Amino acid sequence: MKRISLLAGAALCLAAALPASAQSNQVEKTKAEIAYEQAETNFAAARDLRKSTSVDCAKGDPSACNVLGDLYRKGLGGMQDYALAAKAYDKSCDAKDGKGCASLAYMTSLGRGSEADQPEAMRLYKASCDYGEVSGCAGYGNMLFTGSGGTKNVAEGTKVLQGACDRQYQWACDRMDALGAYDPQSRARERLKDLRGG
């Protein structure tokens, strides 16, 4: 009798230690299975977005061209294709969309979708900035400051980077710090330097 009680107690403890899914005969999905299903869902959504933005971009919608370019550049919804990404961004830039010009400038500077061409990247960043895209201004200011793609102009590069930083574009602010750029008319950096003791 004592032996049966011990066995029953052990069985009860063992059952209590099993996960709830095992106790109720339900099979739960593993994290890997859940992640795979989510990836399939995301891929299908991106593939559908590629189709719809391709149609809208062909009709001349610059924002659709930007999304399509991003999908091709990142390889979302299908194969990664830098040449098609550049083509979509170029169409957006031709429509005077600053975001498209900035994206095309970035790819051109790295040689993705075409040969690297720093003067062309600089021209595209300037166009982007002229169209009001803050990321384009940051890229243009950086190229001016460093002389990448054209004549080095530290003062103008600083001014353009500062403008992008003032518009809350964090990369421009970080880049100014990395380059040691500052507005020569401002005493703020000197005061900060004094406060730091150096």
C-alpha positions as CSV (number, residue, x, y, z in Angstrom):
1,M,0.0,0.0,0.0
2,K,2.8,2.3,0.9
3,R,4.5,1.5,-2.4
4,I,1.4,2.4,-4.4
5,S,1.1,5.7,-2.6
6,L,4.7,6.5,-3.3
7,L,4.3,5.6,-7.0
8,A,1.1,7.7,-7.2
9,G,2.7,10.6,-5.5
10,A,5.7,10.4,-7.9
11,A,3.4,10.3,-10.9
12,L,1.5,13.3,-9.6
13,C,4.7,15.3,-9.1
14,L,5.9,14.3,-12.6
15,A,2.6,15.4,-14.1
16,A,2.8,18.7,-12.3
17,A,6.3,19.3,-13.6
18,L,5.1,18.9,-17.3
19,P,4.2,22.0,-19.2
20,A,0.5,22.8,-19.4
21,S,0.5,22.0,-23.1
22,A,1.7,18.5,-22.4
23,Q,-0.9,18.0,-19.7
24,S,-3.8,19.0,-21.9
25,N,-2.5,17.1,-25.0
26,Q,-2.1,20.4,-26.9
27,V,0.9,20.9,-29.0
28,E,2.4,24.4,-28.9
29,K,4.5,25.8,-31.6
30,T,8.2,26.3,-31.0
31,K,9.7,29.7,-31.2
32,A,11.4,28.7,-34.5
33,E,8.1,27.6,-36.0
34,I,6.5,30.9,-34.9
35,A,9.4,32.9,-36.4
36,Y,9.2,31.0,-39.6
37,E,5.5,31.6,-40.0
38,Q,6.1,35.3,-39.3
39,A,8.8,35.5,-41.8
40,E,6.6,33.9,-44.4
41,T,3.8,36.4,-43.6
42,N,6.3,39.3,-43.8
43,F,7.7,38.1,-47.1
44,A,4.2,37.7,-48.7
45,A,3.3,41.2,-47.5
46,A,6.5,42.7,-49.0
47,R,6.0,40.8,-52.2
48,D,2.5,42.2,-52.5
49,L,3.9,45.7,-51.7
50,R,6.5,45.3,-54.5
51,K,3.7,44.6,-57.0
52,S,1.5,47.5,-56.0
53,T,4.3,50.0,-55.7
54,S,5.7,48.9,-59.1
55,V,2.4,49.8,-60.7
56,D,2.2,53.1,-58.8
57,C,5.8,54.0,-59.6
58,A,5.2,53.3,-63.3
59,K,2.3,55.8,-63.1
60,G,4.7,58.4,-61.8
61,D,4.1,58.4,-58.0
62,P,7.5,59.4,-56.5
63,S,6.7,58.1,-53.0
64,A,5.8,54.7,-54.5
65,C,9.1,54.7,-56.3
66,N,10.9,55.4,-53.0
67,V,9.2,52.4,-51.4
68,L,9.9,50.2,-54.4
69,G,13.6,51.3,-54.3
70,D,13.8,50.4,-50.6
71,L,12.3,47.0,-51.2
72,Y,14.7,46.2,-54.0
73,R,17.7,47.6,-52.1
74,K,17.0,45.6,-49.0
75,G,15.8,42.4,-50.8
76,L,12.3,42.5,-49.2
77,G,9.6,40.6,-51.0
78,G,12.1,39.1,-53.5
79,M,15.7,39.1,-54.7
80,Q,17.9,42.1,-53.8
81,D,18.5,44.1,-56.9
82,Y,20.6,47.3,-56.7
83,A,20.1,48.2,-60.3
84,L,16.3,48.1,-60.0
85,A,16.5,50.0,-56.7
86,A,18.6,52.7,-58.4
87,K,16.2,52.9,-61.3
88,A,13.2,53.4,-58.9
89,Y,15.1,56.1,-56.9
90,D,16.1,57.8,-60.2
91,K,12.5,58.0,-61.3
92,S,11.6,59.5,-57.9
93,C,14.5,62.0,-58.1
94,D,13.5,63.0,-61.6
95,A,10.1,64.0,-60.1
96,K,12.0,66.3,-57.8
97,D,11.5,64.1,-54.7
98,G,14.3,64.8,-52.3
99,K,14.1,61.4,-50.6
100,G,14.6,59.6,-53.9
101,C,17.6,61.8,-54.7
102,A,19.2,61.2,-51.3
103,S,18.7,57.4,-51.6
104,L,20.2,57.4,-55.2
105,A,23.1,59.6,-54.0
106,Y,23.8,57.1,-51.2
107,M,23.9,54.2,-53.6
108,T,25.9,56.1,-56.1
109,S,28.5,57.0,-53.5
110,L,28.9,53.3,-52.6
111,G,28.8,52.0,-56.2
112,R,25.6,50.0,-55.7
113,G,23.6,49.6,-58.9
114,S,26.3,51.4,-60.8
115,E,30.0,52.4,-60.6
116,A,30.8,54.5,-57.6
117,D,30.8,58.2,-58.7
118,Q,31.5,60.7,-55.9
119,P,30.9,63.9,-58.0
120,E,27.5,62.5,-59.1
121,A,26.7,61.5,-55.5
122,M,27.5,65.1,-54.4
123,R,25.3,66.5,-57.2
124,L,22.4,64.2,-56.1
125,Y,22.8,65.1,-52.5
126,K,22.7,68.8,-53.3
127,A,19.6,68.3,-55.4
128,S,18.0,66.4,-52.5
129,C,18.9,69.2,-50.1
130,D,17.5,71.8,-52.6
131,Y,14.2,69.8,-52.6
132,G,14.1,70.0,-48.8
133,E,15.2,66.5,-47.8
134,V,17.2,66.9,-44.5
135,S,19.2,63.6,-45.0
136,G,20.3,65.0,-48.4
137,C,21.5,68.2,-46.7
138,A,23.5,66.1,-44.2
139,G,25.1,64.0,-47.0
140,Y,25.8,67.1,-49.1
141,G,27.3,69.0,-46.1
142,N,29.5,66.0,-45.2
143,M,30.8,65.8,-48.8
144,L,31.5,69.5,-48.9
145,F,33.3,69.4,-45.5
146,T,35.5,66.4,-46.5
147,G,36.0,67.3,-50.2
148,S,34.6,64.0,-51.3
149,G,33.2,64.4,-54.8
150,G,34.4,68.0,-55.4
151,T,36.2,70.9,-53.9
152,K,36.6,70.9,-50.2
153,N,34.7,73.7,-48.5
154,V,34.9,73.3,-44.7
155,A,32.9,76.5,-44.0
156,E,30.1,75.7,-46.3
157,G,30.0,72.1,-45.3
158,T,29.8,73.1,-41.6
159,K,26.9,75.5,-42.4
160,V,25.0,72.8,-44.3
161,L,25.6,70.1,-41.6
162,Q,24.7,72.6,-38.9
163,G,21.4,73.3,-40.7
164,A,20.6,69.6,-40.9
165,C,21.5,69.2,-37.2
166,D,19.3,72.1,-36.3
167,R,16.4,70.3,-38.1
168,Q,17.0,67.4,-35.6
169,Y,18.7,65.1,-38.0
170,Q,20.9,63.2,-35.5
171,W,23.4,61.8,-38.1
172,A,24.3,65.3,-39.0
173,C,24.9,66.3,-35.4
174,D,27.0,63.1,-34.8
175,R,29.0,63.8,-38.0
176,M,29.7,67.3,-36.9
177,D,31.1,66.0,-33.7
178,A,33.2,63.4,-35.5
179,L,34.6,65.9,-37.9
180,G,35.2,68.6,-35.2
181,A,33.0,71.0,-37.1
182,Y,31.4,73.9,-35.4
183,D,29.9,77.2,-36.2
184,P,32.7,79.8,-35.9
185,Q,30.1,82.5,-35.0
186,S,28.9,80.4,-32.0
187,R,30.5,80.5,-28.6
188,A,28.5,77.5,-27.4
189,R,31.3,75.0,-28.3
190,E,33.9,77.1,-26.6
191,R,31.8,77.4,-23.5
192,L,31.3,73.6,-23.5
193,K,35.0,73.1,-24.0
194,D,35.7,75.4,-21.0
195,L,33.2,73.5,-18.8
196,R,34.9,70.2,-19.7
197,G,38.2,71.7,-18.6
198,G,39.9,71.3,-21.9
